[in-house]
Amino acid sequence: MTEKIFTPTPDQSHAFREALGCFGTGVTVITAQTEDGPRAITVNSFASVSLDPPLVLWCLARESNRFDTFSTCTHYSIHVMAQDQQDQALRFARDGVDFTHAEWTADEADRPQLANCLARFDCRLHARHEAGDHLIIVGHVDQVMYRTGKGLIFKRGQFGGFVDPF
């Protein structure tokens, strides 16, 4: 195995992305309601921020064709996807308008909530932060749902899973 050492510059963006891919992440789908109906986006840049108050964050690419929708929404749900939801995560990655393949309901804040995910964080906007080619969106968690099961993870451009010990 050859070790690569480089300075992350724009011409090294492919190598930088490969290095970032060494870190396995969970797969989430963010949903929000718009005037034109429910919308979704698949992201793996999700993290906890604070327990008190309960805050989480996710990152939205400025070049995303869903940037306008998600950069301005004030209520949304973050779904931690189960291993058997890979197809759903991929479909939402390609198309955030078509919900015909998903079982979902809306909560009292009209946030679309997907069925059968491992965890769900129902959020209201807390803050937005400019960060290079992304927007960091911090949400205040209003309600949480979780269950046991196998989680869907993404590492080095591939999906996989692991067993929940609970």
Buried (B, 14 or more C-beta within 10 A) or exposed (E): EEEEEEEEEEEBEEBBEEEEBEEEBBBBBBBBBBEEEBBBBBBBBBEEBEEEEBBBBBBBBEEBEBBEBBEEBEBBBBBBBBBEBBEBBEBBBEEBBEBEEBEBEEBEBEBBBBEBBBBBBBBBBBEEEEEEEBBBBBBBBBBEBEEEBBBBBBEEEEBBBEEBEE
